[in-house]
Amino acid sequence: MTAYLTIKEAREALEAGSITARQLVQSHLDQIDKVDDAYKIVVSRMDERALEQADSIDARRNSGEELGPLAGIPFTAKDMFLIEGTQTTAASQILKDFIAPYSSTAITKLEAAGAICIAKVNQDEFGHGASTENSSFVTTRNPHDVERVAGGSSGGSAAAVAARIGIFSVGTDTGGSSRQPAAFCGVVGMKPTYGLISRYGVIAMASSLDTIGTLGNSVDDVSLVCSIMAGQDAHDATTIKLDNYDFSKRQTKPPRAAVIKQYMENLEPEIKYSYEQAFEKLRQAGWEIGEVSLDTVSSALPAYYILTPAEISSNLERYDGIRYGSSDDAPDLTSVYRHTRGKYFGPEAIRRILTGTYVLSAGYYDAYYKKAMQVRTIVRKEFDTAFKKFDIIIGPTAPTVAFKVGENSNDPIAMYLADIMTVAANLAGVPSISIPLNGPHDLPLGLQLMSAQKNDAGLFSAAERAETDLATKLKEITL
């Protein structure tokens, strides 16, 4: 039963002495043995390190020492997070032999609070994708249906939570990479305000859009983990200051919410019906729900896929076989570059590097990159205006349930469209969370809630209220 505990339940059991940290960690390591052949979630394990940390926590608890709020809680991390002395690959062959020389700030804070990382989990290579099919290792399967994808790029993190491999997981979210897989796998996925959580020690994708995502089985779990990771960091100049990083307090008044009109258009009838039913449930529970039209959200996706490749082309430039990354012998420097990148980068990474280089090149910068930046500014202004009238904006997290493995793998445009409802929050820098919703064919959907910048606490309040009012009961996963 220990593999099914929430953070609160696990902490209560640990404090009561009905289970030890070692037993809790071992139960989740055993869960990897049980399910990972089917779901293909884990990239690397940390059994010895995790059990040593668990023993230390047990000894400190037995001695009466005051422990952190996550003491003994096992979790997993997307393989973008550096953890000192462990393999960190970003699911790319070019980093297959890289051992992290230090730990990211996010991991350091979690471990200081007593959390224990038991494994690194799969993702799309360098975060480039919406299904984990772009991992250079394996394709992670959806625990609700192994014929379907887990989403991406943090698909391994979402699947790990759904499959009870760790009680929570940390991922990244550049354009929906935590929220979309959370929706596909029926878990909670949070993208905080840009800069709320330090990105130091996390492999970069698109630096002006990257955020640290958190995935869990409840809003309460996710808000606690975010509270612990949040805060300014001298190593990351983009981190922001809040008066209070404690997101545990809940507002009692129902929020004023608005449904994004454009997100409800062109949905398949059964998908649209699921969301309309959810909105009606919220109204019956006392929510004030209106409608808002955000004209530029339809332009957010093309703008995102200009800006993101541009930043990717800069961030991946360092992986040349000389400064960073795997390398093979070649007769000259140019051949080393060409051979290394051609051999060790996957096709989607190459596609985005080339696209980014193109839109930044002379003669095309103004036509593409500059225009996309202008769209980004307008998107941000539209959200700012909407949040003067409404506390929360709600809508679908993704336009579909999880699609079949291979269904979109040869169609990059179809794959990019999986992020159509999540990228705007990243362009605007606002916090956004996805909570589980019942979808057709016993597959989960996600209800996305967004709020104004720095109102992460208010967003957690609204999300927890929605979680309670909707009382979603997903079909039980056979593990």
N, C-alpha and C positions, 0 to 999 in steps of 0.2 A: 504493500500500500504506500510505502514511502515515496515511490516514484511519482505519485499523483498529488503531492502536497503543494499548497500555495506557500508563499514566503511566510505569511502570518501563521499558518498551520504548522509549518516546519519549525519556525522559531519557538512556538509554544511547546512543541514536542521536545525540542532540544533543551529548553529551559526547565521543563518538567522532569527531564532525565529519562523519558520513555524511549529515547533513541539517542545515540551518540553521533557526533559529526562524522566520524569514520563510517558508521553504519549508513548514514544518509548519503554520503559521497559514494560509498561502495554500491549502494542500491542503484544509483544513477549510472555508474560505470557498468553495472550488470545490464542496465537497460540498453546501453550501446550494444553489448554483445547480443542482446535479444532481437533488436529491431534494425540495426544498421545495414545488414546485408540486403534487406528489402528496401530501405528508404535512402541509403547512400548519403548520409548527412555529414559524417565526421571526416575531416581531413587529417587531423593528427590528435592523438590522445596524450594526456598528462597524468596518467594514473599515479605514478610514484610521487610526483610533486604534489598532486592533490591530496593524496592520503597522508603525506607528511604534514601538510597544512592542517588537515582535519585532526590529526593526533595532537598537534600543537594547541589547537582551539579546545579540544577536550581537556587537555592538561590545565590550561588556563581557566576553563570553566570550573573544573574540580577544585582549583585552588582559591576560588571565590573572586577571581579577577573580573572586573567589569568589561564586557565585550561589546563590540560594535553591533549595529542593527542588522547586519547580514552575517553574523558569525556562524560559520558552518554551512551556509547556503550554497549549494553547487550551481554553477552556471556555465554557459558556453559562450564563445566569442567568435564572431565572423573572422575569417582569416586575413583581415586587413589590420587587425590590432596587434601591435608589437607586445610580446611578453618576454621579458629577458630570459635568454637561454633556450628559447623554444623556436621551432620552425615557424616561419611566417611566409606564406607563398602568394597571397592575394589570388589563389587558384590559378596561378600562371607558371608555366614551365620555366620562365626566365628567372623566377625566384625560388625554384624548387629546393635549392640547397642553402637558402638564406636562414641564418640563425640570428634572432633579434638581439642586439647588444644592450638594449634597455627596454623598459616597459612604458606603454602609453600612459598619459595622465589618467584617463578614464579607468584603465585596469588598476593602476596604482591606488586610486581612490576606493574602488570596489574592494580590493584586497585589504586595504587599511580598515574597511568596515567589516572585514571578516569573510567576505565572499570567496569562494574557491572555484577557480576555473578548471573544469575537468577535460575540456576538449576545444579545439578549433574546428569550426564548421564551414561547410562548402558555400560557394558563392559564384556568381559570374566573374570571369577574369577581370581583375581590377575594378569590379563593380559595373562592368559594361554588359547590361542585359536585364531581362525581365522574367527569367525562367530558370536560371542556373544551368541552362544548356550550353552556355558559353564558358563554363568551367573547363579547364584543361585536364581535369581529373575524371569526374563523373557527373552525371545529371542527378540532382537530388529529386526524389519522388515525393509526391504529396501524400501525407499519412491518411488523408480521407479517401484517396483513390490513387493507387500506385501507377496507374496509366496516365496520370495528369502531373503537371509541373507543380513545384512548390512556390513558384514566383521568383522574383529576383529584384535586385541582385542579392539581397540578404535571404535567399530562399532556404539556405541551411539553418539560419537562425530561427526562422518561422517554423520550419519542419521540426527542429529540435525541441521547441517548446510544445508543439502539438503532440510529438511522440514521447514527451516527458524525459528527454535527454537534457538534464539540467532543469532547474525551476524557472529560470529566465535566461535570456540571451541578449547580447549587445551586438548591434549591427551598425550599418551606416545608411544614410538616406540623403541622396543627392537629387533625386527626382521622383521619389516614391519607393525607394529600395527597401524600406522597412514596412511601410504601410500596405503596399500592394501584396507582398508575400504574406503579411499578416491576414489580409482579407482572404487570400486563397486558402490559407491553412486554418482559418477559424480561431485566430488568437488576436491579442491586442498589440498594436504596433504604433509607436510614438515617434514623431519628428519634432524636436523642440525648436524654439526660436533660434535662428542662426546665431551662433556664438555663445549659446547658453552653456554648452559643454565643450571643453577643450578637445581639439583634434590633434594635439601633439602626440606623436607616436602612432598615428593611424595613417596608413598608406593613402596618399591623396589621389582623388579622381578629378574633380573640378572644384578648386579651392574656394571659390566664391559662393558655392552652392552646397558643399558637403556639410552634413550634420551627423551627430552620433544618434543612431536609432536605438530604441529599447523595445524588446518584445517580451510579453508575458501572458499569463492566463487571466489576468484581471487588471483593471485600471489601477487599483490600489497597489499591486505589485510594481507596475511600471512607474507610477508616480514616486514611490519610495526609491527605486533605483535611480531615477532621474535626479531626485533631490541630492543623492549622495555624489553623483558625478558632476553636478552643476557647479559653476563658479569660475572666477577669473584665474588665469594661468599665465605666468610670466613667459612661458614658452610659446604661447599662442596669442598674438596681438589682437586677434579678432574676437576674443572672449569678452563678454559683456558683464556689467555689474547689475545685480538686482538687490533690492533692500532685504529680500527674504527668499532664500532658496528652499524653504520647507514647503513642499507642495501637498502636505497631508491634510491641511485644513480645507473643509468643503463649504461652499456657499449654499445657503438653504433656499434661496429664491429661484424658481425656474427661469432659465435663460430666455432671452428674446433670440429666436433662431430664424434663419432664412435658408430656404433651399435654393441652390444655384440653378436657375432656369435652364441654362445651356447644358448642364450635366444630365438633365432628365430627358433631353431630346435624343432621339434615335436609339434608345435602349431597346433591346428585345422585349416583347410584351411581358414575358414571365419574369424577367429581371426587373423591369419597371414596376410590376405589380408588387414584388417583394419590398421594394423601397417605399412605395406608396402606403403599403400596409404598416410599415415601420413608422412613417410620419404620422399616420392616423393614431397609432398607439401612443405616440408621444403627445399628440394633442389631447387625447383622452386622459393622459396623466397630468395635464395642466400646462403643457408647453405652449408658448405663443410662437406659432410658426408661420412665417410669411414667405415671400419669394423675392429673390434678388437677381437682377440681370447683370452679369459681368461680361461685357462685350468682348473684352480682349482675351478671355480664357481660351477661346478657339485658336488664338495665335500663340498661346503659351508654349504648346508642344513644338511647333517649328522653331520658335525662338530658342527654346531649351536645346534643341538638337543642332543649333549653330554655336551657341555659347559653350555648351559642354564639350564637344569635340575640340573647340579652340583651346580650352584649358587643359584638356587631356593631352593634346599634342605637346604642350609645354611640360606637363608633369611627367609624361613618359619619356621625354627626351633623355633623361639621365640613364635609362636602362639601355646601355649601348654595348655591354660586354667588356667595357674598360673601367668605367666608374662604378657601375652597379650591374648585377645580373649575371646569369650564366653566359659562358663564352666558349667558343671553339677556336682552334688555331686557324689562321688565314694568312695569306702572303703579305697583306698590307692592311693599313688602318681602315680604309674604305671597305675592304672585303670583310673585316671583322664586324663593322657596323651592319653591313647588309646581311651577312650570314647570320649574325646573332639575332637580329630583329625578325628576319624572315623565318627563322627556324623556331624561335621560342615564343614569339607573340602569336596569339590566336587570331583568326580572321576578323573578329569584331573589333579587337584592339587595333589591328592594322587599318580597318575601315575608318575608325574614329580618328586615328592619328592623321591619316591622309585628308579626311574631311576638315579637321581642325587646321591643318597646315594650309589648305586651300582657302578657307574663309579668312585667314589672317594674312594672306599674301597680298602683295602690292597689286592694286587694281580691283581687288575683291573685298578688301577690308570695309570700305564704306558701304558697299552694296549689301553685305551680309552681316558682318559682326557688329558694325555700328548700328545698323537698323535693328538687329536683335536686342541690343542694349537699350534702344529707345522703347521697344515693346516691353522690355522688362520694367522700365520705369513706369510705363502706363499701367501695367498689371499691378504694381505695388500701390499706385495711387488709387486704382479702383478698389482694391481691398481696403485701403485706409478709409475711403469714403463709406464703404459698406459697413465697416466696424464702428462708425459713428452712429449708425442706426440700429445695428444688431450686435448682440454679444457673441453669437456663434453663427457660423455658416456651415451648413450641412449638405451632404449629398453622397453619391456613391464613391467608394474608394477606387473601384475599377469597373469597366463597362461590362465585364463578363465574370462568370465563375472561372476557376482554374481551367486552362485549356489543355488539350492532350499533348503529351510529349511528342515532339516532332511536327506538331500542327503548324507552327509559325516559324520553325527554325530556318527555313529557306526563304523567308519573306521578312526582311529587316523592317519594312514599314509597318507590317502587321504587329511585329514585336514591339516597335516603338509606341504604337497606339495603346498598348497595355498600360502605359504611364499617363494617358491623356488627362486623367482626372486628378493626378497627384503633383504634376510638375509646377503648377501655378503657385502652390504654397512655398516651394523652394525659391522660385523667382522672386516672390514677395518677401521671403524671409520670415514668414509667420509660422507659429506652431500648428501642428496638425496631428490628429490621432485617428486610427481606425479601430473600431470595435466590431466583434463578430455579429453577423446577422444571418438568419436562416435564408438560404437560397433554394432554387429549384433543384430537383434530383438529389436531395439530401447533401448538397454541397454548400459550403459557406460562402457568403458574401461579406463585404465590409462596409460599415457606415462610417463615413469620414466626417469629422468635426474639425473646424478651423477657428482660430481666434486671432486677436490682434497681437502684434509683436510684444513680447515680454509678458503676455497674459497667460503663461503656461499654467499657472495655478487655477485660473478661471476655466481654462480648457479642461483640466483634469476634473474639476467639479462637475462641469456639464457632461463630460464623458461618463463619469461614474453614475450620475443620475440617469443618463440614457441607458447605460448597462443594466441598471436596476429596473427601469420602466419597461424596457424591451424584454428582459428576462429570456434571452436567447438560449435555447436548448439545442445544440448541434447534435447530429447523429454521433453516437459514441464510436470512437475509433477502435478497431480491433488491433491490439498490439501483440 
